[in-house]
Amino acid sequence: MKITRRILIKRASLGMGALMTGGSALLVSEPAALAASASGTSSMRLGTVTYNLAKDWDIATILKNCEETKFEGVELRTTHAHKVEVDLSKAERQEVRKRFQDSAVELMGLGSAFDYHTPDQSKLRSDVEATKEYIVLAHDVGATGVKVRPNGLPREVPVEKTIEQIGASLREVGEFGQGHGVQIRLEVHGRDTSLLPNIRKIMDAANHKNVGVCWNSNQTDLEGEGFDSNFNLVKERVFSVHMRDLFLDEYPFRKLFARLKSIDFGGFCLAEIPATADPVRVMKYYRALWLAQQAEPKQF
């Protein structure tokens, strides 16, 4: 059988785990990275979250649209029309796994809305346990990670106490996820918790190799000492990337892609963009701009 680049990527993605290097974890598919290197392109991969572009798509539509537009992966957000939720039976979970395995699209993750910043300890415990159920779901359907988030720093609680609480919760679910082959990806999200110095403190508090960062392309990435300084705080812990519309001049996407290349990031960059009446056309343009922004400037 002729071994094509697509087959190499597909085989690598199905058995892909976290590649641990110097205490950091990067989602790297070695054959995919080698193929990309040989062709002179980046090993980063383009995908989408189902929030909000694909919120009304079932799995068949997700696979069809992603394959047509050459989007290689998807993060399925909870509550959306694809209905990949914890109430799926064992047989239904196996069917979801098979549908993605038989396609050119990787189920790279599940996007939850669980967070661990609340001072309400009963809600905190509920979210931690719910995350574990979601981790089991991710394992069963073949997703390599679960996205979680902080959603702010409660004003009535000392900052350091909340950071330690978030970190301890992440360490617990990170340990549970490691036992199931599922990464925990902390979205850079929420009031004050979207500040990268605070995300770094949370990562330090979590102190677990299976817990990393979902870079979220926020304007707060530019605050404080600036983009490069903020990126450097978490560059060894970037597991995935969420991106807004790439035409936004307010955000340095070209610099982001250059910095991701500099750390040999081989994971997914995921479009998190509004729904549209013409999704395939928009996705094709999005991919073209994503590729163009990674291109090295040339002299003419």
C-alpha positions in Angstrom: 0.0 0.0 0.0 1.3 3.4 -0.9 2.0 5.4 2.3 0.8 9.0 1.7 1.3 12.0 3.9 -2.4 11.9 4.8 -2.1 8.2 6.0 1.0 9.1 8.1 -0.9 11.9 9.8 -3.9 9.8 10.4 -2.0 6.9 11.9 0.0 9.3 14.1 -3.1 11.1 15.3 -4.9 7.8 16.3 -2.1 6.8 18.6 -0.9 10.2 19.6 -0.1 11.0 23.2 1.7 13.9 24.8 5.4 14.2 23.9 7.2 15.1 27.1 10.3 17.1 26.6 12.1 18.8 29.5 9.1 18.8 31.7 6.8 20.3 29.1 4.2 18.6 27.0 3.4 19.3 23.3 0.9 17.6 21.2 3.3 16.4 18.4 2.6 13.8 15.8 6.1 12.7 14.8 5.3 11.4 11.3 3.1 14.5 10.7 5.9 16.8 11.9 8.4 15.0 9.7 6.2 15.2 6.7 5.6 18.9 7.3 9.3 19.5 7.8 10.1 17.7 4.5 7.7 19.9 2.7 9.0 23.1 4.3 5.8 23.9 6.1 4.8 24.2 9.8 3.8 21.2 11.7 1.0 23.1 13.3 -2.5 21.8 12.4 -5.7 23.8 11.8 -9.0 22.9 13.3 -12.1 24.4 14.7 -14.0 24.5 17.9 -17.8 24.0 17.6 -18.4 27.3 19.5 -19.9 29.2 17.6 -19.2 28.3 14.0 -20.4 24.7 14.2 -22.8 24.9 17.2 -25.7 23.7 15.1 -23.9 20.9 13.2 -24.3 17.3 13.8 -21.3 15.0 13.6 -21.9 14.2 9.9 -21.9 17.9 9.0 -18.8 18.6 11.1 -16.9 15.8 9.3 -18.2 16.9 5.8 -17.4 20.6 6.3 -14.0 20.0 7.9 -12.9 17.5 5.2 -14.0 19.8 2.4 -12.1 22.7 3.8 -9.0 20.7 5.0 -9.6 21.5 8.7 -7.8 18.6 10.4 -9.4 18.5 13.8 -12.2 19.7 16.0 -12.9 20.4 19.6 -16.5 19.6 20.4 -18.0 22.1 22.8 -20.6 20.8 25.3 -24.3 21.6 24.9 -24.1 21.9 21.1 -26.0 20.0 18.3 -23.5 17.2 17.9 -24.7 15.9 21.4 -21.4 14.3 22.4 -22.2 14.4 26.1 -21.7 12.2 29.2 -25.1 10.6 28.8 -24.0 8.6 25.7 -24.1 4.9 26.1 -21.1 2.7 25.6 -22.2 1.8 22.1 -22.9 5.4 21.2 -19.4 6.4 22.4 -17.9 3.7 20.3 -19.8 4.9 17.3 -18.5 8.5 17.7 -15.0 7.2 18.0 -15.4 5.1 14.9 -16.9 7.9 12.8 -13.9 10.1 13.5 -11.4 7.3 13.0 -12.9 6.6 9.7 -12.6 10.2 8.6 -9.8 12.6 7.9 -10.7 14.7 10.9 -9.3 14.2 14.4 -11.4 14.6 17.5 -8.7 16.5 19.2 -10.6 17.5 22.3 -13.8 18.1 24.2 -14.6 21.7 25.3 -16.2 21.9 28.7 -17.4 24.8 30.7 -16.1 23.5 34.0 -14.1 25.9 36.2 -12.5 25.9 39.6 -12.4 29.5 40.9 -15.7 29.5 42.9 -15.6 30.1 46.6 -18.6 27.7 46.9 -16.9 24.5 47.9 -19.9 22.3 47.0 -19.9 23.7 43.4 -16.2 23.3 43.2 -16.4 19.6 44.1 -19.3 19.2 41.6 -17.2 20.7 38.8 -14.2 18.6 39.6 -16.3 15.4 39.6 -18.1 16.4 36.4 -14.7 17.0 34.8 -13.7 13.4 35.6 -16.9 12.2 33.9 -16.0 14.3 30.9 -12.5 12.8 30.9 -13.9 9.3 30.7 -16.1 10.5 27.8 -13.1 11.9 26.1 -11.2 8.6 26.5 -14.2 6.6 25.2 -14.8 8.7 22.1 -11.1 9.0 21.3 -10.4 12.7 22.2 -6.9 13.5 23.4 -7.9 16.3 25.8 -10.5 18.2 27.7 -10.6 22.0 27.8 -11.5 23.6 31.2 -11.2 27.2 32.4 -11.0 29.6 35.2 -13.7 32.3 34.9 -12.4 35.0 37.1 -11.0 35.8 40.5 -13.7 36.4 43.1 -13.2 39.8 44.7 -14.1 38.6 48.2 -11.3 36.0 48.2 -7.6 36.6 48.4 -6.1 36.1 44.9 -3.4 33.7 46.0 -6.0 31.5 47.7 -8.1 31.2 44.5 -5.0 30.5 42.4 -4.0 27.7 44.8 -7.5 26.3 44.7 -7.6 26.3 40.9 -4.2 24.8 40.8 -5.1 22.0 43.3 -8.2 21.2 41.3 -6.3 21.0 38.0 -3.7 18.7 39.6 -6.5 16.4 40.7 -8.2 16.2 37.3 -4.8 16.2 35.6 -3.8 13.1 37.5 -7.2 11.5 36.7 -6.8 12.4 33.1 -3.3 11.0 32.9 -4.8 7.6 33.9 -7.1 7.8 30.9 -4.6 9.2 28.4 -6.5 12.5 28.3 -4.8 15.9 28.7 -6.2 18.8 30.7 -6.1 22.1 28.8 -6.7 25.3 30.8 -8.2 28.0 28.6 -6.7 31.5 29.3 -10.1 32.9 30.2 -11.9 35.1 32.6 -11.6 38.4 34.5 -8.0 38.7 35.7 -7.5 34.9 35.2 -6.9 35.8 31.5 -3.7 37.6 32.5 -0.7 35.4 31.7 1.2 36.1 34.9 -1.8 34.7 36.8 -2.1 31.7 34.4 1.6 31.0 35.0 0.9 31.0 38.8 -1.9 28.6 38.3 0.3 26.3 36.2 2.9 26.4 39.0 0.2 25.6 41.6 -1.1 22.7 39.5 2.5 21.4 39.0 1.4 18.4 36.8 2.8 17.4 33.4 -0.7 16.5 32.2 -2.0 20.0 32.7 -1.3 22.7 30.2 -2.5 25.9 28.6 -5.0 26.5 25.9 -3.8 29.8 24.5 -6.9 31.9 23.8 -5.7 34.9 21.7 -7.0 37.5 24.1 -6.2 41.2 24.0 -4.9 40.7 27.6 -2.0 38.8 26.0 -0.6 42.3 25.1 -0.9 43.8 28.6 1.9 44.2 31.2 5.3 43.7 29.7 3.8 42.8 26.3 3.1 39.8 24.1 6.6 38.2 24.0 7.0 38.4 27.8 3.5 36.9 28.3 4.1 34.1 25.8 7.4 33.2 27.4 5.6 32.7 30.8 3.8 29.7 29.4 5.6 28.7 26.2 6.6 25.3 27.6 3.0 24.5 28.6 1.0 25.3 25.5 -1.1 22.3 24.6 -3.6 23.9 22.2 -4.5 27.3 20.7 -7.8 29.1 20.2 -7.9 31.8 17.5 -10.4 34.6 16.8 -10.9 36.1 13.3 -7.5 36.3 11.8 -8.2 39.6 10.0 -8.3 41.5 13.4 -5.4 44.0 13.3 -5.7 44.5 17.0 -4.0 41.1 17.7 -0.5 40.0 16.5 -1.4 36.7 14.9 1.6 36.6 12.7 3.8 37.0 15.8 1.8 34.3 17.6 2.5 31.8 14.8 6.2 32.8 14.7 6.5 32.1 18.4 4.6 28.8 18.1 7.0 27.8 15.4 9.9 28.8 17.6 8.8 26.3 20.3 8.2 23.6 17.6 4.5 23.5 18.5 2.9 20.6 16.6 -0.6 20.8 18.1 -3.9 22.3 16.9 -4.7 25.9 16.3 -8.5 26.1 16.5 -10.8 28.7 14.9 -13.2 30.1 17.4 -15.3 32.3 15.1 -18.9 33.4 14.7 -21.5 31.2 12.9 -22.1 32.1 9.2 -24.6 31.3 6.5 -21.7 30.3 4.2 -19.5 28.2 6.5 -17.5 26.2 3.9 -16.5 29.4 2.0 -15.5 31.1 5.3 -13.5 28.1 6.4 -11.6 28.0 3.1 -10.7 31.7 3.4 -9.8 31.2 7.1 -7.4 28.4 6.2 -5.8 30.5 3.4 -5.2 33.3 5.8 -3.9 31.0 8.5 -1.3 29.6 6.0 -0.5 33.1 4.7 0.2 34.5 8.1 2.8 31.7 8.7 4.7 32.4 5.5 8.1 33.9 5.8 8.5 37.3 4.2 10.2 37.2 0.8 12.2 39.7 -1.1 11.0 40.4 -4.6 
